[in-house]
Amino acid sequence: MAETEAINLARDYAELHRTGWSESDVRIQPIEREGKQCLVVHSATADLNGRHWMGFETTTPLKFYIDTDSGQCFGHEYGNRGLIAGR
């Protein structure tokens, strides 16, 4: 699976589930989860680039889990709170 495809899947999932998304710090990490090859797309709940320093807000790291075999985004995780399965 191409990186751009994984990012697009994660972005669509974020919009559907209203998790938030940051274009400024997106990275991809291949992992194995429950015996399956997956990609984790790292982002954040808000994009702070271009904001005035008085307008900064806190953001939370956000991970999207994508099954490379099926091409489906099957969940997300805020910080280290554990996987939240998507529907």
C-alpha positions in Angstrom: 0.0 0.0 0.0 1.3 3.4 -1.0 1.9 6.0 1.8 -0.4 8.5 0.1 -3.2 5.9 0.0 -2.7 5.2 3.7 -2.8 8.9 4.5 -5.9 9.4 2.5 -7.6 6.5 4.3 -6.7 7.9 7.7 -7.8 11.5 6.7 -11.2 10.1 5.5 -11.6 8.1 8.7 -10.7 11.2 10.8 -13.4 13.2 9.0 -16.0 10.5 9.4 -15.3 10.0 13.1 -14.5 13.6 13.8 -11.3 12.8 15.5 -9.4 15.9 14.3 -6.4 15.9 11.9 -3.2 17.7 11.4 -1.5 17.9 7.9 1.7 19.4 9.3 3.0 16.3 11.1 1.9 13.2 9.4 4.1 10.1 9.4 3.7 6.4 8.8 5.0 3.5 10.8 4.7 -0.2 9.7 3.8 -2.5 12.5 2.5 -6.1 13.1 -0.7 -6.3 15.1 -2.3 -9.6 16.0 -0.3 -11.3 13.4 -1.3 -8.9 10.6 0.8 -6.3 8.8 -0.6 -2.8 9.5 0.4 0.8 9.0 0.0 3.4 11.7 -0.6 6.9 10.4 0.5 9.4 13.1 -1.1 12.8 13.2 -2.6 15.1 15.9 -6.1 16.4 16.8 -5.4 19.9 15.5 -3.0 21.7 13.2 -1.2 24.6 14.9 0.8 25.9 11.9 0.0 29.4 10.9 -1.8 30.3 14.2 -0.9 33.3 16.3 0.8 32.2 19.5 -2.2 33.6 21.5 -4.5 31.2 19.6 -2.6 28.0 20.4 -4.5 25.2 21.9 -3.3 21.9 23.2 -3.3 19.0 20.8 -3.3 15.2 21.4 -1.2 12.7 19.4 -3.5 10.6 17.2 -2.8 7.3 15.5 -4.9 5.6 12.8 -4.5 1.9 12.2 -4.8 0.5 8.7 -4.8 -3.1 7.7 -2.6 -3.4 4.6 -4.3 -6.6 3.4 -7.9 -5.2 3.3 -7.0 -1.5 2.9 -9.4 -0.6 5.7 -8.8 1.8 8.6 -10.0 -0.3 11.6 -9.4 2.1 14.4 -7.7 5.0 16.1 -6.0 5.9 19.3 -5.8 9.2 21.2 -2.4 9.5 23.0 -1.9 6.2 24.7 -5.5 5.5 25.7 -5.8 2.3 23.7 -7.4 1.4 20.3 -10.9 2.6 19.6 -12.4 0.4 16.9 -14.1 2.1 14.0 -17.4 1.2 12.7 
